[in-house]
């Protein structure tokens, strides 16, 4: 059985990279959305994941959080 892990990220790229690497398994796929206002990008994360584009500005409680989640 495959497992999908959906991550919405906006800070702490080192912690994010550690999380993704710790989830590495043949049966796990990691899908990642990085907030457009984040100070890092997909290319700075050295781990296996599926990038979700386009990036949205996601402020707490705003509709774009839902939009990014649907895209995941």
C-alpha positions, 0 to 999 in steps of 0.5 A: 500500500502506498502512503502519500505525505502532504506538506505545506511549508513556509519556514525551517528548510533544514527541519523540512529536509530532515523530515522528508529524509526520515520519511524515505521509504519505497511505499511513501511519496512526499508531496511538497508545497512551499509558500511563495513568501518563503525565503527558500525554494524547492532547489534548496531542499536536498531530499526526494519529494514531488514539488507542487506548483504553482506556489501560493502566498498562504497566510493563516486562515486564507483561502490560498491554504485550502487551494494549496492543499487541494493542489497537493 
